[in-house]
């Protein structure tokens, strides 16, 4: 998948989300990039979520 197609997909997915768009999208990134998570709380330690938290501070 080329980068432009991926960018278009991500934008379309983002537009479909209604509430908490940023948080939901960050969770989706964490789910797709984390190999082994035993529970939902472990996704909060994913690099995708942590880096976005740093940007907000």
C-alpha positions as CSV (number, residue, x, y, z in Angstrom):
1,X,0.0,0.0,0.0
2,X,1.6,3.3,-1.0
3,X,1.7,6.2,1.4
4,X,-0.9,8.3,-0.4
5,X,-3.4,5.5,-0.3
6,X,-2.7,4.9,3.4
7,X,-3.1,8.7,4.1
8,X,-6.5,8.7,2.2
9,X,-7.7,5.6,4.2
10,X,-6.7,7.2,7.5
11,X,-8.5,10.4,6.7
12,X,-11.7,8.6,5.6
13,X,-11.6,6.5,8.8
14,X,-11.1,9.6,10.9
15,X,-14.1,11.3,9.3
16,X,-16.3,8.3,10.1
17,X,-15.6,8.6,13.9
18,X,-18.1,10.7,15.8
19,X,-17.1,11.3,19.3
20,X,-13.5,11.4,20.7
21,X,-12.0,11.2,17.3
22,X,-8.4,11.7,18.4
23,X,-8.6,9.2,21.2
24,X,-10.3,6.6,19.1
25,X,-7.9,7.0,16.3
26,X,-4.9,6.7,18.7
27,X,-6.4,3.5,20.1
28,X,-6.8,2.1,16.6
29,X,-3.1,2.9,15.9
30,X,-2.1,1.2,19.2
31,X,-4.2,-1.9,18.4
32,X,-2.6,-2.2,14.9
33,X,1.0,-1.6,16.1
34,X,1.1,-3.5,19.4
35,X,2.0,-7.2,19.0
36,X,1.2,-8.6,22.4
37,X,-1.4,-7.1,24.7
38,X,-3.1,-9.1,27.4
39,X,-5.7,-6.5,28.1
40,X,-7.1,-3.2,26.8
41,X,-5.1,-1.2,29.4
42,X,-1.8,-2.3,27.9
43,X,-2.6,-0.3,24.8
44,X,-2.1,2.9,26.8
45,X,1.6,2.0,26.9
46,X,1.8,1.8,23.1
47,X,4.2,4.3,21.5
48,X,1.4,5.7,19.3
49,X,-0.6,6.8,22.3
50,X,2.4,7.9,24.4
51,X,3.8,10.1,21.6
52,X,0.4,11.8,21.1
53,X,0.2,12.5,24.9
54,X,3.6,14.2,24.8
55,X,2.5,16.4,22.0
56,X,-0.5,17.7,24.0
57,X,1.6,18.7,27.0
